[in-house]
Amino acid sequence: MKRSRTIRTVLVAGVAAAALGLSACSGSADSGEVTLEFLQSGDANQGGGYAAMAAEYEKETGVKVDVVEVPSADLQTRLRTASQANDVPALAAAPGVDPAWSDRLLDLSDISDEAGVIDTLEVPDPTDGDKVKALPTTLTSVGMFLNKSLWDEAGVSYPTSTDEQWTWDEFVDSATQVVEATDAQYGAVMDRSAHRLRAFLYEFGSQGVTEQDDGSWALDREGADAFEYFKNLNDDGFIPASVWASAEDASATFKSGRVAAYLSGVWQIADFQENISDFEWVSVPLPQEPVRATNYGAASWIVAFDGSGVEQEALDFISWMYQPEHYAEYCEISACLPALDGIDVDYGDDSYAFDLYNDEIAESPEVSAAQTTDALLNGYLGVSVDSEPLEDEMVRYLTGEATLDEAVAAVGEATTEQMAAAGE
C-alpha cells in the first residue's frame, strides 16, 4: 500500500528522566539463570496476555520473562533513559521507534518473514539495509460502543453491521433521543486522543495534516469542518466538555452507565468484558460524514535491544511469541486483532465486535492506515515529534483560547516547525 505523506507523530511524554527509576537489568546468559526484562504498557488492561504467555514460556523453556508495566505516558522516557544509561531492557512493546535508541535495535527480519506480518505493517529501516527491527504487537482500530441497555430502554434503533450506515447527524439525533428517554447524562464521550480525533476527521473526508507544495504543513478544509462540528457537540452538552478540557477519564465516564455512546477502540473490549456488569454494551459501526473511516495500525511495536546481554534469548522469545499457536492464544487472552496473516482467533461471544472492526478496516480509505507506520518510519529517519498539534489545538479551540481559524492555522504552523526542526 502506498503511504500518504501525512504527519503521524511519535508521542513522547515530557516527564523528567530523573524522576524515573530503572528496572533491574536482564539476567546474564552466562549466569545460567536468564531473565528477560520486557517493558510495556497496558497488559493488565487487556487481560494480562503478556504475563500469561511469559508464564507459559518460562514453564516450557526455563527462561523467565519479567513483564514490567510502565504507564504509557512514561514508557518512551523510560526507554530513552535506559539507553542513555547503557542499561537497556531485553525487549519492549513501544509506541514507536525513538531516534535516541533506534541504532540499538536487533534485526527481526527473519522472524517477521516467518510470522507473516501483514504487509502494510511491515516497515523496514531505510537507514540500515531495510532491516525489519520492530514487529506490530497487534492491530488496533478506533470504533464506537453503545450502552445497549440505554438504547433498548429508549427503543431507539442503531446499525449493527457495515451493510448499514448512519451519518454523524443521524447518530447525534438518535443518541439525543436516548438521553431524553432515559437517565443518561450525555449522548457520547470520546477519548482525548489525536488517534481518535484523526478517525473523526477522516470520516468528514479529511486527509489530516499534509505537506503542501511549498514544504509547509496544513490541515485541510474538511478537517476544519470536523473541528467545528466537534466543538458544537461539546458546546451543546452532547459530549462532556470535561474530557477534552480537563482530561477527565472518558472510559470511566462511559462505565458510569449514563453515557449513550463511546468513541474509543478495540482495545477496550477486554476491559469491558471484565469490568462492565451494570449494563450491556455493544459495538456498532462508526458514523460517517460522508466517509466510512476508522484509524488503525499497530497497537505498539515489539523491539529487542543490542547491549542487554541476552540478545539471542530475547530473539528466541519473540520468535516463540509469533508462532501461530502462541500468537493466537495471546490475541484470545488480550481480546485484540492479530497483526499477522492467517491467524484464527476464538473471541467467543464477542466475535461479532472483532468482525465489525475488521470490516471497517477493510472499507476505510488509505489514510486510515498510515499513522503508526509513518511514525515508525519517522523514528528510523531521526524524526521524533514530542507533541500532537491536532490534540493541542483542539483543546485550545474547545476552551475558547483560539478561534477555529486560529486553531487550524496553529496546527499547520506547529507541524511545520516540528518537521523543519526534525529535519535539521
WOPEFEN-V656507 format. One record per residue. N is the residue number from 0. PSI is psi in radians with two decimals (NA if undefined). BURIAL is I if it has 9 or more other C-alpha atoms within 8 Angstrom, else O. D_FIRST is the distance of its C-alpha to the first C-alpha in whole Angstrom. Layout:
N;PSI;BURIAL;D_FIRST / N;PSI;BURIAL;D_FIRST
//
This chain:
0;2.31;O;0 / 1;2.27;O;4 / 2;2.29;O;6 / 3;2.62;O;9 / 4;1.39;O;13 / 5;2.76;I;14 / 6;2.14;I;17 / 7;1.88;I;16 / 8;2.63;I;20 / 9;2.06;I;21 / 10;2.22;I;24 / 11;2.19;I;27 / 12;2.52;I;31 / 13;0.90;O;34 / 14;2.31;O;36 / 15;2.28;O;38 / 16;-0.53;O;38 / 17;-0.37;O;42 / 18;-0.10;O;42 / 19;2.27;O;39 / 20;2.65;O;41 / 21;2.48;O;39 / 22;2.91;O;39 / 23;2.59;O;41 / 24;2.78;I;39 / 25;2.51;I;38 / 26;2.60;I;41 / 27;2.43;I;41 / 28;-0.46;I;41 / 29;-0.44;O;44 / 30;-0.25;O;46 / 31;-0.23;O;45 / 32;1.84;I;44 / 33;2.23;I;40 / 34;2.18;I;39 / 35;2.05;I;35 / 36;2.18;I;35 / 37;1.81;I;31 / 38;2.33;I;31 / 39;3.02;I;29 / 40;2.46;I;29 / 41;0.09;I;29 / 42;-0.73;I;30 / 43;-0.62;O;33 / 44;-0.35;O;32 / 45;0.65;I;29 / 46;0.02;I;32 / 47;0.65;I;33 / 48;-0.81;I;30 / 49;-0.72;I;30 / 50;-0.73;I;34 / 51;-0.73;O;34 / 52;-0.60;I;32 / 53;-0.73;I;34 / 54;-0.71;I;37 / 55;-0.70;O;36 / 56;-0.73;I;35 / 57;-0.71;I;38 / 58;-0.62;O;40 / 59;-0.62;O;39 / 60;-0.31;O;39 / 61;-0.09;O;41 / 62;2.17;I;38 / 63;2.32;I;38 / 64;1.97;I;35 / 65;1.74;I;36 / 66;1.90;I;34 / 67;2.03;O;35 / 68;2.10;I;34 / 69;2.29;I;33 / 70;2.40;O;33 / 71;-0.58;I;29 / 72;-0.31;O;31 / 73;-0.17;I;32 / 74;-0.84;I;30 / 75;-0.70;I;28 / 76;-0.69;I;32 / 77;-0.76;I;33 / 78;-0.65;I;31 / 79;-0.80;I;31 / 80;-0.74;I;35 / 81;-0.72;I;35 / 82;-0.77;I;33 / 83;-0.56;O;36 / 84;0.06;O;39 / 85;0.75;O;37 / 86;0.91;I;37 / 87;2.60;I;34 / 88;3.00;I;33 / 89;-0.75;I;32 / 90;2.94;I;29 / 91;2.71;I;27 / 92;1.70;I;24 / 93;2.70;I;23 / 94;-0.31;I;21 / 95;-3.07;I;20 / 96;2.21;I;21 / 97;2.30;I;24 / 98;-0.38;I;25 / 99;-0.41;O;28 / 100;0.23;I;28 / 101;-0.48;I;24 / 102;0.03;O;26 / 103;0.23;O;28 / 104;2.50;I;25 / 105;2.69;I;26 / 106;2.13;O;23 / 107;0.29;I;21 / 108;-0.81;I;19 / 109;-0.72;O;21 / 110;-0.73;I;21 / 111;-0.78;I;18 / 112;-0.76;O;18 / 113;-0.63;O;21 / 114;-0.49;I;19 / 115;0.87;O;16 / 116;2.41;I;14 / 117;2.32;I;11 / 118;-0.77;O;8 / 119;-0.21;O;6 / 120;0.17;I;10 / 121;1.96;I;11 / 122;1.76;I;12 / 123;2.72;I;14 / 124;1.88;I;17 / 125;-0.24;I;17 / 126;-0.08;O;20 / 127;1.06;O;22 / 128;0.43;O;20 / 129;0.60;O;17 / 130;2.48;I;19 / 131;2.03;I;17 / 132;-0.01;I;20 / 133;2.27;I;18 / 134;2.39;I;17 / 135;2.30;I;17 / 136;-0.97;I;20 / 137;3.10;I;19 / 138;2.23;I;16 / 139;2.61;I;18 / 140;2.50;I;18 / 141;2.49;I;20 / 142;-3.14;I;22 / 143;2.41;I;26 / 144;2.56;I;29 / 145;2.61;I;32 / 146;1.63;I;36 / 147;-0.62;I;37 / 148;-0.75;I;40 / 149;-0.77;I;41 / 150;-0.67;I;39 / 151;-0.72;I;41 / 152;-0.68;I;44 / 153;-0.24;I;43 / 154;0.51;O;43 / 155;2.27;I;39 / 156;2.88;O;37 / 157;2.69;O;33 / 158;2.64;I;30 / 159;-0.08;O;29 / 160;2.93;I;26 / 161;-0.06;I;23 / 162;-0.35;O;25 / 163;2.89;O;27 / 164;2.76;I;26 / 165;2.56;I;28 / 166;2.97;I;28 / 167;-0.68;I;29 / 168;-0.75;O;32 / 169;-0.70;O;33 / 170;-0.80;I;32 / 171;-0.75;I;34 / 172;-0.77;O;37 / 173;-0.80;I;37 / 174;-0.58;I;36 / 175;-0.67;I;39 / 176;-0.67;I;41 / 177;-0.79;I;41 / 178;-0.76;I;42 / 179;-0.46;O;45 / 180;-0.09;O;46 / 181;-2.99;I;46 / 182;0.29;O;46 / 183;2.53;I;43 / 184;-0.58;O;43 / 185;2.67;I;39 / 186;-0.62;I;37 / 187;2.87;I;34 / 188;2.55;I;33 / 189;2.35;I;29 / 190;2.48;I;29 / 191;1.64;I;29 / 192;2.36;O;26 / 193;-0.46;I;23 / 194;-0.84;O;20 / 195;-0.70;I;22 / 196;-0.64;I;23 / 197;-0.74;I;19 / 198;-0.75;I;19 / 199;-0.78;I;22 / 200;-0.77;I;21 / 201;-0.59;I;18 / 202;-0.41;I;20 / 203;0.14;I;22 / 204;0.12;I;19 / 205;2.63;I;19 / 206;0.13;I;16 / 207;-2.64;I;18 / 208;2.01;I;19 / 209;2.73;I;18 / 210;2.35;I;19 / 211;3.00;O;21 / 212;-0.52;O;23 / 213;0.10;O;26 / 214;-0.15;O;24 / 215;3.02;I;25 / 216;2.55;I;23 / 217;2.62;I;23 / 218;2.35;I;23 / 219;3.04;I;23 / 220;-0.67;O;25 / 221;-0.63;I;24 / 222;-0.68;I;23 / 223;-0.70;I;27 / 224;-0.71;I;28 / 225;-0.70;I;26 / 226;-0.85;I;28 / 227;-0.72;I;31 / 228;-0.77;O;31 / 229;-0.66;O;30 / 230;-0.69;I;34 / 231;-0.67;O;35 / 232;-0.65;I;35 / 233;-0.79;I;36 / 234;-0.56;O;39 / 235;-0.12;O;40 / 236;0.12;I;40 / 237;-0.65;I;38 / 238;2.40;I;36 / 239;2.10;I;38 / 240;-0.43;I;38 / 241;-0.42;O;39 / 242;-0.84;I;35 / 243;-0.64;I;34 / 244;-0.58;I;37 / 245;0.18;O;38 / 246;0.62;O;35 / 247;2.58;O;37 / 248;1.94;O;35 / 249;-0.66;I;33 / 250;-0.77;O;33 / 251;-0.63;O;37 / 252;-0.76;I;37 / 253;-0.71;I;36 / 254;-0.26;O;38 / 255;-0.35;O;41 / 256;0.10;I;41 / 257;0.42;I;41 / 258;2.29;I;38 / 259;-0.58;I;36 / 260;2.74;I;33 / 261;2.10;I;30 / 262;1.84;I;27 / 263;-1.97;I;26 / 264;3.13;I;23 / 265;-0.48;I;23 / 266;-0.28;I;25 / 267;-0.34;I;28 / 268;-0.81;I;28 / 269;-0.73;I;30 / 270;-0.75;I;32 / 271;-0.69;O;33 / 272;-0.66;O;34 / 273;-0.62;O;36 / 274;-0.07;O;38 / 275;2.00;I;38 / 276;-0.19;O;41 / 277;-0.27;O;43 / 278;2.86;I;41 / 279;2.46;I;38 / 280;2.79;I;34 / 281;2.51;I;32 / 282;2.44;I;28 / 283;2.83;I;27 / 284;2.57;I;24 / 285;2.56;I;23 / 286;2.80;I;25 / 287;2.57;I;23 / 288;1.06;I;24 / 289;0.18;O;23 / 290;2.36;I;19 / 291;2.00;I;19 / 292;2.48;I;17 / 293;-2.95;I;17 / 294;2.10;I;15 / 295;2.87;I;14 / 296;-2.75;I;13 / 297;2.32;I;15 / 298;-0.66;I;19 / 299;-3.12;I;20 / 300;2.21;I;19 / 301;2.22;I;22 / 302;2.65;I;23 / 303;2.48;I;26 / 304;2.38;I;29 / 305;2.27;I;31 / 306;0.00;I;34 / 307;-0.35;I;35 / 308;-0.15;I;37 / 309;0.77;I;36 / 310;-0.85;I;32 / 311;-0.67;O;33 / 312;-0.64;I;34 / 313;-0.75;I;31 / 314;-0.68;I;28 / 315;-0.72;O;30 / 316;-0.76;I;30 / 317;-0.77;I;26 / 318;-0.72;I;26 / 319;-0.78;O;28 / 320;-0.62;I;26 / 321;0.13;I;23 / 322;2.45;I;25 / 323;-0.80;O;24 / 324;-0.64;O;28 / 325;-0.72;I;28 / 326;-0.71;I;25 / 327;-0.69;I;25 / 328;-0.75;I;29 / 329;-0.79;I;27 / 330;-0.63;I;25 / 331;-0.78;I;28 / 332;-0.77;I;30 / 333;-0.09;I;28 / 334;1.09;I;27 / 335;2.87;I;23 / 336;2.39;I;20 / 337;2.55;I;19 / 338;0.19;I;16 / 339;2.59;I;16 / 340;2.55;O;16 / 341;0.34;O;19 / 342;2.16;O;21 / 343;2.00;O;24 / 344;2.30;O;25 / 345;1.87;O;28 / 346;0.05;I;28 / 347;-2.38;O;32 / 348;-0.35;O;33 / 349;0.32;O;30 / 350;-0.63;I;27 / 351;-0.65;O;27 / 352;-0.75;I;26 / 353;-0.64;I;23 / 354;-0.68;O;22 / 355;-0.77;I;22 / 356;-0.78;I;19 / 357;-0.69;O;17 / 358;-0.74;I;18 / 359;-0.64;I;17 / 360;-0.79;I;14 / 361;-0.53;O;13 / 362;0.01;O;14 / 363;2.69;I;13 / 364;2.91;O;11 / 365;-0.70;I;8 / 366;-0.45;I;10 / 367;-0.32;I;12 / 368;-0.10;I;9 / 369;-0.32;I;10 / 370;-0.97;I;13 / 371;-0.60;I;14 / 372;-0.66;I;11 / 373;-0.67;I;12 / 374;-0.71;I;16 / 375;-0.78;I;16 / 376;-0.74;I;14 / 377;-0.68;I;17 / 378;-0.73;I;20 / 379;-0.61;I;19 / 380;0.06;I;20 / 381;0.25;I;23 / 382;2.09;I;22 / 383;1.95;I;24 / 384;2.17;I;24 / 385;0.16;I;27 / 386;2.97;I;27 / 387;1.63;I;25 / 388;-0.63;I;26 / 389;-0.87;I;25 / 390;-0.81;I;27 / 391;-0.80;I;30 / 392;-0.51;I;30 / 393;-0.73;I;30 / 394;-0.78;I;33 / 395;-0.65;I;35 / 396;-0.78;I;34 / 397;-0.61;I;35 / 398;0.08;O;38 / 399;0.16;O;40 / 400;-0.25;O;39 / 401;2.58;I;37 / 402;3.00;O;37 / 403;-0.85;I;34 / 404;-0.70;O;33 / 405;-0.72;O;34 / 406;-0.78;I;32 / 407;-0.77;I;29 / 408;-0.69;I;30 / 409;-0.60;I;31 / 410;-0.84;I;27 / 411;-0.75;I;26 / 412;-0.78;I;29 / 413;-0.71;I;28 / 414;-0.73;I;25 / 415;-0.77;I;26 / 416;-0.76;O;28 / 417;-0.81;I;26 / 418;-0.59;I;24 / 419;-0.76;O;26 / 420;-0.67;O;28 / 421;-0.49;I;25 / 422;-0.06;O;25 / 423;NA;O;29
//
